[in-house]
Each structure stands twice: as structure tokens, then as C-alpha cells.
């Protein structure tokens, strides 16, 4: 904290435990995006502008993660984060169940003019153990994760290799578990955030706490520095997070709408049209609860007209329409991750976004 001429304490925008830990100029973290939405260009732009760029690598195998980190290091010497999903209990989906779901999807395949897919041998993604092995080998500056806590030996090896760790909590109880595990920083993610809810102790539907309520309670309950997330898209949101006791802010939707993200044009336009379009929490797109722009698929799920399989089978099922839906500008048939602060999003470049937040913070905090 700094003390101004009036004697009032104000949070220091530039140097605190978090910025020192993550070697950032400003307490701004770009939220990681799974499903191929992250790009090296976006990560590098944020890190070079003084924040911490992140890459969601949950869909990459070990060799691809190693190649990714090499590519990033060829572009920047700044710190960056690689994000993975900690595996939890997963329900097996039988070939018969998949076949029935594909048949029920027939009207959407007809609408797009595509053939139904065959039944896959597996819907599972890369093995987490192989991802971790590659990550520990290439040693990125920061390893962030959602949906749980990696095994003790993984966190021990991260510490031994000088890799800072950031865990994600959606409740105070989850934050305490992460703190006891010895993570270096904790993201307190309110239900306003776009994309998946990273809950892991209780069902996501029972872990819906707003950022304003969650952040100060987490700050009071843990020793690790806290990063606020959810509903933050501009300098006002970051300033509020710092005043609540967080030492940084993670911004998702605003960076997702930047030109450097790998966002299909229908998805970008959907974000920029909010609040004309509302966001909803739905399992329609992956089988896990996530915040998205409301569209035809989320409505069909709510009405019981859409097949709803557990993760990861549902994610595979919806992804079978993705290429055709993108090429035909069908935002009603796409997963449209988006947070509740989308009405504040400008859709600029990442560097411009960091610059506007920093200048706004300088004015608000001084």
C-alpha cells in the first residue's frame, strides 16, 4: 500500500508480492483460453506490454507443449503462463450413447449441410501426466491450472525448477485447499467470469459466488497473493480488485475479443454485441458448467432438446459442428464463451487494452 498526501492508503499498481513473483510490470494477467482460442501472438503482446500473457494448453499433448514453449521463448524474454486442466472424475460415455446423441443431432447437421460424424473410439484429450512431464521439462516461468490441485510431487518439482504456480478457486474452501498445498498465487474467480467454472470441491452449480463477495473473503483466508477474476474488463474493475485486497486482476473476455486471439468472427461479434445478447451458465457446449453468450444451442439445452452428455463427450459432440458453423457465420451453433462484463469490451489490440487499463489505473489510484 502507498499513502497519499491525505494520509489515505492506496494499493500500489506496480510493485507488490504478485508482480515480484511473476516478474510483471503491472498486476494484469490475461486469462487462459482452452479449445484452441489462445495464441502465441496474444500471449506475447500482453507480456511485452507489462502484464502476464497466458496460453490455455489443455488440448495439447506433451510434444506440442514443448514446441509451444520454444516458440514463445523465441518471441519474448518476458514471463508467461502455461495453463492446464487438472483431471477430475470423468464419466465414461459408451459408443451406444454417443451413437444416440449423434442421431439426435441430425437436424443440426442437416441445417449445416454436413454429414453426421462416426462414433469415435475415445473423446478424451491428451493425458495430463504426459502434459505435466513436458511442462516440467521445458520449465515455463508460470504454471497455472484449473479444476483442482496437482499432486504434491508435481508442485514440489515446480518449486525445485523455479516454476511459479497459480491455482484457481471459485469458493473460499477451494482457496484454502490451494493455499495449504503451497501454490504461489490463487485466482479467486467469481461467477461473472466467462468460460468454464473451475470448481472442484463441490458441483459448479453450488459454487456460484460473485467476485465482489469472493475476493475479500479469500484474501482474509489465505497467505498466498490473490488474483481477482470475473467481471473485470477495464481500469475500474482492476482498481476495485486491488481495493478489495487482491494483488492483481485476471482479465478474460476483454483480451479474448482482442485482434490477437484466435476467435472466429461470429464469436467476436457475439461478444461485442453483449449486452444486446445476454450471457448464461450452461452445460450445452462441454458438459461442464460454463458462461457463454445465450444462443440456439444453450436454449435447446435448457429446453431438453439438445443431447447432454458428460464432459468430455459433450465437448466432442458440439465440436463436430464447429468448422461448418464458423464458415457459415452461425453463432447460434457455436460455443460463445463470454463473461458478464462484455458490455465494457472495446475489441482493440492487446497492447492498447493494457495501455488503457494502466493509464486509467494511474488516474484512479493517484
Secondary structure, DSSP 8 states (H G I E B T S, - for coil): -EE-TTS-EE--SS-SHHHHHHT-SSSEEE---TTTT--HHHHHHHHHTTSBEEEE-TT--HHHHHHHHHHHHHH-SS-EEEEEE---------HHHHHHHHHHTHHHHHHHT-------S----S-HHHHHHHHHHH--SEEEEESS---HHHHHHHHHTT-EEEEEESSHHHHHHHHHHT-SEEEEE-TTSSEE----SS-GGG----HHHHHHHHHHH-SSEEEEESS--SHHHHHHHHHTT-SEEEE-HHHHTSTTS---HHHHHHHHHTTSS-EEEESTTTSS-EEEE--HHHHHHHTT-S----TTHHHHHHHTTHHHHHHTT-GGGS--B--TTGGG-----HHHHHHHHHHHHHHHH-
